[in-house]
Amino acid sequence: MNKTQAQSTRREFLRTSTAVTLGGIAAAHLNLAPQGFAANTDTLKVGLVGCGGRGSGAARDALAADPNTVLTAIADVFAEPCRGAVNALRNDAKFRDRVKVTPETTFVGLDGYQKLIASGVDVVLLASPPGFRPAHLQAAVAAGKHVFCEKPMATDAPGVRTVLAAAAAAKEKKLSLVAGFCWRADTACREFYKRVHDGAIGDVRFVHATYLTGPVKPMPPASARPAGMTDIEWQLRHWYNFVWLSGDGLVEQACHSVDKIAWAMNGLLPVKAVATGGRVVPNNEGNIFDHIDVFYEYPGGVRATMAQRQIPNCYSDNSDYLLGSKGTGQCGWNPPVIRGETNWRQQGPRPGAEMYVQEHRELFASIRSGEARNDGVWMAHSTLMALMGRTAAYTGQEIAWEQMLESKEQLVPENPTWDMKLPIPPMAVPGKTKFA
């Protein structure tokens, strides 16, 4: 089977299996196409779900991207991030007059996203911990809202299947759905990967991506938990340290690098993956690894590797290294470089300079043009690739793409409540943890 045939076959599998499992969900939410918005006269009302650092940044980027947008509603499970996000925007002279949030449009609690969606917003920015992303996306699309969906899109395979169904429904409704895989909006990276896809290094034969950095918000000891604090509040306040909420460091942060592997491979799906990983720095009762190395195999024997590590006082690197039949390429925070039959080095702004705002510019431009943009399939694929790597590391087993797509392991509790019992599962042990 050649490369094109393999890609076609695997995409057909995804379409078929997703349709069989979830086809009814998308059809259940179809309704009329959303109202159109003129380029410079109609004001878009924006709502933010998840008011932490990335969510506050997304709101700022959205306001910076289109001068005729206003932030009218915010939601978070806790009150303090809501106050912090609004105060920070109102303290910035560029945005304070466009922050129209009131106490009546500030929604706190696990159901806050539902109230925000019903508050009259046109666009929803989804930036809560990613375990909630599938449910939030599904609700926003069902209500006919355009969506900016932060990465990653899920923390388990059932969540990915929900995302795929929501993306299909958004397409039917002509709703824009833009992913928060911000590197895809970077000018320098776009030029680099365009040249790669145009054959600047020949056929891509190997990709090595790195996400080697320091830890994020270490887990405090159980003794630091205040008396009377419920299981879910304790875990939400330290969400990055729990697999069901963050997905692990590979899924929550290094998914950017996994996505760039997918970008380098031009959407070709990996056949399978094996991985190694574990925990070096004690993490109290948290249950995520602090390092994972993934080895992806593609049709024709093409390989890609992903090195993720979040341990203090270690060498740092966040780059992508490509080996082709006619040359090599490197892309990351430094200007991209191609070496081969024709050498090229990117000139102009450093990578990352405008990508966060640019993804919102493109979201609003698609809404105003009436030509909906839908990143749903590829953003779900990149998320599943990260989940595939994590699962291979946790179990110590070889994990196939189809196997991961059909996984029954549901990490996120259904209909979570504030006082529910939510025991913390132990950290995975490769060779003992089973695939579900």
N, C-alpha and C positions, 0 to 999 in steps of 0.2 A: 504494500500500500504506500503510495507516495504521500508527501507532506500535505498537499491540498486535499486529497481524499481522506486522510486521517482527520484533518481539521473538520471537514464536512460531516464525517461520521460522528465525531464527538459532539459537535454542535447539535446534530439531529437527535442524539441521545438526550442531551440536556433539554431540548424543546419537548421531546416526547415524555420524558420522565416527569418534568415539571408540570406538563399539561395533565397527565394522568393523576398526579398527586394533588394538584392545587387548582386545576382549571376552573372549578366551580367558584373558587373564592373571587377571582378577578371578575367573573361575569356578574357576581352578586352586587358589585359596587358600581356598575355602569350608570351614568346619568348624563345630563346635557353638558356640552363643552362649556368651560368657564368663560366669563366675560373677558373681552379683549381690552387692552390698555394702550392708549396712544403714547407715542414716544416721549413727548415733553410736557403733556398737559395733565394726564391722569396720575393721581397720587396712588402709589402702592402702599398698602398697610401691611406692615411686617410684624410677625410675632416670634418671639424667641423661647424655645423650650430647652432648658438647661443653661443656667447662668454662671457656670464656673468660668475658668480662664479661657477655654476655647470658645464657649458660648458667647461670653462678653466680646471676645475678639471677632466672632462671626457677626454680631450685631454692629460693631464698629465698621467692619469691612463692608457690610451691606449698605450702611448709610453713606460710606465713602464712595461706593460704586455707582450710585444713582442719586442725583440731587433731589429727585421727586419721590423719595421714599420716606416714610415715617415709621418709627417703632411705636406701636400702639398697645402691645401686650407682652407680658413675660410670664414664664412659669418655671418653677423649680420645686423639688421636694422640700427644700428648706427656705426659710424667709431671708436669711442673711445674704445669700448670693444674689437674690433679687434686688435687695437694697444696694448692694455693692455695685452691681452692673448698671443700675439706673444712675446712681450717684456719679460713677466714673464717666458716663456719657454726658451727663448734665454739667460736669465740670470742664468739659471740652467745648470751647466756644464754637467749634465747627459743627457740633451736633446738637447742642442743648435745645435749640428751638424745634428740633424734629423728634424729640423724645416726648411722646404724647401718652406715656404710660401713667395710669392713675391707680389709686388703691383698688378701684373696682376692676381693673384689668391686670392686676397682679395676682397670680394664682399659685397657691402654695399647697403641696401635697402630692401624693402619688397619682391623683386624678387631675392634677393641674393642667396637663397637656390637653385633656379633653375639653376643659373649660376654655382654654386659650383658642383652640381650634374653632369653638362655637362662638367666639367673641366678635367675629366680623373681619378677621384678618384675611388678606389675599395670599400672603406668602408665609410659610412656616419654616423657621430655621431649627433643625433638629440637632442638638448638641448635648444631650444628656449622656450619662454613662451608656456605652453601646449595648449593654444587655437589654435596654428598653427600646432600642432603635426600631426593631421590626414592628412592635405594637404601635409605636408613635407614627411611623411611616404609613402603616396600614390605615390608621385612623385619619391622618391628614389627607390621604388620597381619597378615601371613602367620602370625605366631606368636600371634595373638589378643590383642594388647595394646592398651589404650586409649592415645591419643596426644595430647600437646600438640605442635603443629608450628609452630616459629618461622617467621616470614616471612624472605625470600621462599621459595617452595616449590621452586624450580628455577632454573637459570641458562640452560637451553636448552629448546626446544620438545619434544624427546624426553623430557626430564625432566618437563615438564608433563603429557605423556600418561601417563607412569608414575604420577604423582600422581593423575590422574583415575581410573586403573584401581585404584590402592590405595584411593582414597576409595569407589569402588563396592564393593570387597571389604569394606571396613569397614562399610558400610551393610548388606550381606548378613549380616555376622556380629554386627550390633548392637553394634559398638564405637564409643565416643565418639572423635571426631576434632575437636579444637578448634584453630583457627588463632591464630597470634601477631600478627595485625593488631589491635594493642591498642586503637586508637581506637574500634573497634566495641564495646568493653566500657566505654567512658567514659560516665558518666551524662549529662553536659552535651551531648556530641555525639549521644547517642541521642535526647535530647529535641529537639535542633535538627533532626536529619534526620527524625524522626517528624513534626514540624511541616511541614517541607518536603514530605514525601510526602503529607501531609494537605491540601496546597494553600495553605500560608501565603504563598508567593510566586507562586502560580499555576503554570503549566507552566515547568519548568526549561528555559531556552534556551541558557545558557552557564555553564560552570564554569571558573574559573581557580584552579589549585592551585600553591603555591610550596613549594620545599624549598631555600632559599638559606642555606647555612651554611658552616662551615669544613671543611678537609680532614681526613681520618681516616688516621692512620698512614702517612705518606708512605713511598715505596719507597726503601730505601737503595741506594747504588751497587753494582754487581756486584763491585767490589773489596772490599766489606765481607763478602762470602760466605766463610765459613771453608773452609779446604782440606778436601776430602773430603766436604763436605755434598752430599747428592744433590739432583737437580733438584726432586723432589717435596717434600723437607723445606724447601728454600729457599723454594719457592712457598707452602707451608703456613704457614711462619712469617711470611709477609707476604701472607696470602691475600686481603686486601681489594684489592690492586693487580692482581689477575689475573681476567680475565673469567670463566674457567671455574669459579673458586671463588666469587667474589662476585657476578658478574653485572653489575658496574659500579655506580656510585653511584646511578643511577636505579633499578636493580633491587634493590639490597641495602638502601638506606636510604629513598630517595624513593618506594619502593613503597608506603609508608604513605599518601602523598598520592595516588598513583595509585589505591589502594584506596578512598580517600574520594571520588574522582571516580566510581568504580563505585557507591559507596554513594549518592551524590547522584543518579545516574541510575537508581537502584532496580533494578540488575541488567541494564539494557539494554546489549547488547554494542555496542561501536564497530564501524563499518563498515570504517574504514581510518585510517591515520595517516601523517603526514609529520613530519620532525623535523630540527633542526639541532643541531650539537654539535661538540666537539673538546677539545683539551688546551691549556691556557694555561701551567700550571706544569709544568716538566720533571719527568718521573716515572721517570727512569733506564730500566730495562728492564720496568717495569710496562706494562700495555696497556689501561688504562681511561681514558675521557674524564673531565674534571673539570667539564663542563657540558653539559647536553642540554635543549633545549626541544622539547616534543612537541605536535603539533596533531592532536587526535582528532576525527573526524567521525562523527556518529550519524545514524540514520534521520531524515528530515525536516529535515536541515540543521542540527540542533543541534550545537554545537561544545563542546569542552573543551580546555584548554591546561594543560600541566604544565611549570613552570620549575624545573629542578634545577641548582644550581651549588654546588661545593665548592672555593672559592678563598679564601685568607686575605685579611683586611683589606677585605672587601666588605660591603655591606648584607645584613643577615640578615632572613629572614621565613619562617615556616612556617604558612601559613594557607590557607583555602579560601574563594573568593569566588564566590557564586552569583548569577546574574541570572535572574529569572523574569518571566513576563508580568504579574505584579501586585506585584512587589517585589524586594528583594535580601536576601541573607543572607551572613554571615561567620562562620567557625568556625575555631578554631585553639587556641593555648595561652591566649589571652584568652577571657573569657566570650563565648559565641556570641550573635549579634545578628541579628534579623530586622527589616527595615524595609519596610513596605507598608501594606495596608489595615488590618492590625493589627500594631502594633509590639510586639516582645518582646525582652527581654534576660535571659539565664540568670542566676539567683540561686543562691547556694550555693557548694560547693567549686569551686575553679578546675579547668578541664579537665586531665586527666592525673593527678589526685590519687590515684585508686584503681584505674585501669584495669588495671595489670599484675597486681594480686592478683585483681581481679574476674574476669578471664578464666579463672583457675585455679579460683575458687569455682564458676563455672558448669560447668567440666569435671567437677569432683568431684561436684557436685550431679547432673549427668546420669548419671554412673556409679552413684551410690548410688540414684537413683530407678529405674534400669533402663530409662530412656527415653533411648537414646543420641542424642547430638547429633553432627551431621556437617556440618562447614563445607567439605567437600572441593571442591564445584563452584565456589563463589564465590571461595574462596582461590586455586584454580587459575586462574580467569578473571582475577583481579587481577594475578597473577604474569605471565600471558600478555600482559596489557595493557602491563605494564612492559617485557617482552621485545620487544613490538611497537614500542614507542617507541625502545628502544635500537637495534633492527635498522634502523629507519628513519633514525636518526641516523648509524649506522655506514656504511650503504650509500648514503645520500643519496636513496633511492628511496621511493615511496609503497608502504606495506605494508598489505595487506588482512588482516582477521581470519582468514579461512579459510586464506590463504597462510601466516600465522604459525603457526597451529595445525598445519599439515601440514609445517612446515619440517623438513628432514633434517639441519640443522646440529647436530652433536653435539659439544659442547665438552668434556664430561667424559669422561675416559678410562675405558674398561671395565676392571674388575678392576685398579685401580691397585695397584702394588707399590712398596715403599720404594726400590728401586734402579733403577726403570724410567727410561729416557731420556724426558724431557718437555721438548722445546724450547719456548721462549716465542714464541708468534706475535707478529708486529709489530702495532702499534696500527692500528686500522681507519683507512681514508682514504675519506671520503665521495666518491662518484663513481667510485672504483676498487674498493673492497671489494664483492664480489658477494653477492647473496642466495643461500642454499643451501636 
